[in-house]
Amino acid sequence: MGRALRADAERSVRAILEAAERVLAQDAGASMEQIAEAAGLTRITVHRRFANRQALLEALAVSAKQQLVDAIEEARPDAAPALVALYRVTANVLRVKETWRFTLSHATAHTEAAAALWAEIDAHTVNLLTRARREGLLAADADLDWTRQVYYALLSEALSRPGADQDPAAQDPDVLATLVIDTLLHGAGPRG
């Protein structure tokens, strides 16, 4: 997909990627034909855009990671105090992770493009955590690599809370962002 696509081709690619996410979330072994059917396209159209399943998985990985980068940048983390920025970024990332649950929670193709996007995500995260440490939200000696790993784990776990499917409000990205940030900054110990 090196050259720019026409608008109708872009719509087809978007439809295929969205259908692939839905179908693969239900059945990780789904065929390209099942994905084409879910996208409302012919198998030939899907194969015209993606030569094989691996190419489709690679495109899914890049698309989902690009949406994460966009969500982080849309939160404008440098335009607010670190605490506000952490909440904004977290809520936006949770929205993307909810939409791209399969792709972002499974080992997906790690192409050069996907790796570059992941490096960008990591850089944004470390920058924000560095600001949080500088503003006193994190301990001055906090290990930012470990804090980043814990933050990522909390993001993943927030979407799979037991019983959350019973209470739709518990899946609200803003509610989950509060839970993630409070746990990151205060843990589960007593406050005070």
Stockholm file with secondary structure:
# STOCKHOLM 1.0

chainA/1-192         MGRALRADAERSVRAILEAAERVLAQDAGASMEQIAEAAGLTRITVHRRFANRQALLEALAVSAKQQLVDAIEEARPDAAPALVALYRVTANVLRVKETWRFTLSHATAHTEAAAALWAEIDAHTVNLLTRARREGLLAADADLDWTRQVYYALLSEALSRPGADQDPAAQDPDVLATLVIDTLLHGAGPRG
#=GR chainA/1-192 SS CCSCCCHHHHHHHHHHHHHHHHHHHHCTTCCHHHHHHHHTSCHHHHHHHCSSHHHHHHHHHHHHHHHHHHHHHHTCGGGSCHHHHHHHHHHHHHHHHHHTHHHHHSCCCCCHHHHHHHHHHHHHHHHHHHHHHHTTSSCTTCCHHHHHHHHHHHHHHHTTCTTGGGCGGGGCHHHHHHHHHHHHHHTTSCCC
#=GC SS_cons         CCSCCCHHHHHHHHHHHHHHHHHHHHCTTCCHHHHHHHHTSCHHHHHHHCSSHHHHHHHHHHHHHHHHHHHHHHTCGGGSCHHHHHHHHHHHHHHHHHHTHHHHHSCCCCCHHHHHHHHHHHHHHHHHHHHHHHTTSSCTTCCHHHHHHHHHHHHHHHTTCTTGGGCGGGGCHHHHHHHHHHHHHHTTSCCC
//
